[in-house]
Structure formats: C-alpha cells, structure tokens
C-alpha cells in the first residue's frame, strides 16, 4: 500500500492498493456515506449498440464487499461526479471494483484509528512476508501469515517408513518436496515442529540448498498442526521473523482483556453500557471493538470517537480472526482500563 496524498482539511486521501491484504484493510475503513473516486466503465448506448466507456467516477458509498476469492474490493453506491460527462449519469447506481495496483481517492471524516491502520498497512508492505512450515515424521503443513489471520495451504505427506528398506530414499524425497516449496518463496521462513524432522531438514538444506538457510528461522512446537502456529505466535517467534503482525497484536490484546476478567481484577469491562461509562470517566486505556460492529452501530462509532478524544488506544479486532469469537460472546466491545472503577 502506498499513501500518495492526504489533505486533512478536506478529508481526502489518495492511495494505491498493492496487494490483496491492502484491499482487505480498505474494506475496514470505507463505510456507508463515504465518497470514493476511481476508474471504471459505464455502458453507453449508441443506437442499438452498447459500448463500454472508460470513465472516472465518484460514488457515495452504500455497500462495501471484499472478496478474497476474486481479488476484488467492490464499492457500490450512487454517482456524485464523473467524467467524461456525456457517459456519466448523476444519481445512478454504480460499482467501482478495486484490484491490486489500482489507485483510488477516499473522502470522509477520518478517525485516528483508521488513518493509523492504513499507515501500518503501508509499513507492512515493506516488510518481508512469512511462510510457516510445520513438520514432523508424518507430514509438513504450510501456512502464510496475513494481517487477518493464518492462511493454511499445502500439506506434504512423508511416505518414508522406518522399517522399510527404502526409508532413506523416501525421506530424501520428502525433504526434496518441502525444499521445492521453500525455493519458490521470496520472504522469510519459519520452520518448526516436534522431534527431529526439522533438524534433519536443516541438515538436508545445509547440504543441498544452503542459501535457503539465510532466510529461515528454526524453532520447536508441540505439534505440526494449526495449534503449533498458535504456539509460535504466543512465544513471539513470528514477531521475530517479520515484526508484529496486526492479528498477533489483536490476539495479545484479547488475551490481556480476558486475563483481567478471569482474575476479577476489575481492569476489564465489556458490553455497550459498561464501556460507555468507562469512556465517559476517562478510564479506558485500550478500547477493543470488532470491526463489523463498529461499521454497523452508530452507538459504537460514538463511543470510539469519544475514546479517541480522551487518548484511548483503539484496537479494531478483525471479524475474520479466530480470537474475535471470544469478544463476540461478550457483546463485541470491551475495554482495558487505566484504573479500577469499582
């Protein structure tokens, strides 16, 4: 993501979305009533023949749709401006589709946490991506770290059996398959697992592809399963590989929030009314809100604005992340307090 220009007085921000993750971030800050300008096509009828004409369009947004499968961010709304004028009909409904590499202009009343999110996304673009490989004697599980969680992908099975005559050959084939995937990846690697499989892979790489070791971090985890990724997150291994990713921070904040509840310290409150009271008293250090609730509820938006004015840190919890389910059970909004209100 690249922020090209920001006019604070006009609330105008010009931005280029470089990646699918950038589109996801934009889907979290563009809301109903915002104005978005970008390139699009309008169908223009010449006699009985319909032609598509390239236009610049500005919409008043009514609906935001993010589709990871189609690599698109779709912004639906009514046209407030466009050129060439002969191909644009003001007030008509239209859709701007934003893909990686597209430039758009957003006009809105920006909240501090929204600008912070985009600046962090711009910074994340410059960081190396992370491929996680969890392996044991039976299989290797591949996953990539994204801002909204972990994306699990390829699984390679180990066909080697210890009592088999061709054990060493099959094990080498297993490591070769893993190595092929590691070679294709340009970012950082985190290779972990229980037992000796990861150590034997390291020896294999040292002999066959030592250049891969320069971008790899080796560590241990209890299982070569998704729970192993969670273990690496809690120990800060992924932070070491690529800096603190957004969803890691979210999970740590959620964990702190619930520790206070379980220990009955009085330093965490939840639910709309309790959080509102805490914000009004100036006691909120961190405000935790599920992003979808923020978009839908004017009451929550008012609480967030008031919390920002009192110097609270706003932590938007991604609805897509597994950790959001915990907060949903507590009303979707909570706060970590500077002091105990009881």
Residue, then its C-alpha position, 0 to 999 in steps of 0.5 A: x500500500x502506498x499513501x500518495x496524498x492526504x489533505x486533512x482539511x478536506x478529508x481526502x486521501x489518495x492511495x494505491x492498493x498493492x496487494x490483496x491484504x491492502x484491499x482487505x484493510x480498505x474494506x475496514x475503513x470505507x463505510x456507508x456515506x463515504x465518497x470514493x473516486x476511481x476508474x471504471x466503465x459505464x455502458x453507453x448506448x449508441x443506437x442499438x449498440x452498447x459500448x463500454x466507456x472508460x470513465x472516472x467516477x465518484x460514488x457515495x458509498x452504500x455497500x462495501x464487499x471484499x472478496x478474497x476469492x476474486x481479488x476484488x474490493x467492490x464499492x457500490x453506491x450512487x454517482x456524485x461526479x464523473x467524467x467524461x460527462x456525456x457517459x456519466x449519469x448523476x444519481x445512478x447506481x454504480x460499482x467501482x471494483x478495486x484490484x491490486x495496483x489500482x489507485x483510488x481517492x477516499x473522502x470522509x471524516x477520518x478517525x485516528x484509528x483508521x488513518x493509523x491502520x492504513x499507515x501500518x498497512x503501508x509499513x507492512x508492505x515493506x516488510x518481508x512476508x512469512x511462510x510457516x512450515x510445520x513438520x514432523x515424521x508424518x507430514x509438513x503443513x504450510x501456512x502464510x501469515x496475513x494481517x487477518x489471520x493464518x492462511x493454511x495451504x499445502x500439506x506434504x505427506x512423508x511416505x518414508x517408513x522406518x522399517x522399510x528398506x527404502x526409508x532413506x530414499x523416501x525421506x530424501x524425497x520428502x525433504x526434496x518436496x518441502x525444499x521445492x516449496x521453500x525455493x519458490x518463496x521470496x520472504x522469510x521462513x519459519x520452520x518448526x515442529x516436534x522431534x527431529x524432522x526439522x533438524x534433519x531438514x536443516x541438515x538436508x538444506x545445509x547440504x543441498x540448498x544452503x542459501x535457503x538457510x539465510x532466510x529461515x528461522x528454526x524453532x520447536x512446537x508441540x505439534x505440526x498442526x494449526x495449534x503449533x502456529x498458535x504456539x509460535x505466535x504466543x512465544x513471539x517467534x513470528x514477531x521475530x521473523x517479520x515484526x508484529x503482525x496486526x492479528x498477533x497484536x489483536x490476539x495479545x490484546x484479547x488475551x490481556x482483556x480476558x486475563x483481567x476478567x478471569x482474575x476479577x481484577x476489575x481492569x476489564x469491562x465489556x458490553x455497550x453500557x459498561x464501556x460507555x461509562x468507562x469512556x465517559x470517566x476517562x478510564x479506558x486505556x485500550x478500547x477493543x471493538x470488532x470491526x463489523x460492529x463498529x461499521x454497523x452501530x452508530x452507538x459504537x462509532x460514538x463511543x470510539x470517537x469519544x475514546x479517541x478524544x480522551x487518548x484511548x488506544x483503539x484496537x479494531x479486532x478483525x471479524x475474520x480472526x479466530x480470537x474475535x469469537x471470544x469478544x463476540x460472546x461478550x457483546x463485541x466491545x470491551x475495554x482495558x482500563x487505566x484504573x479500577x472503577x469499582 
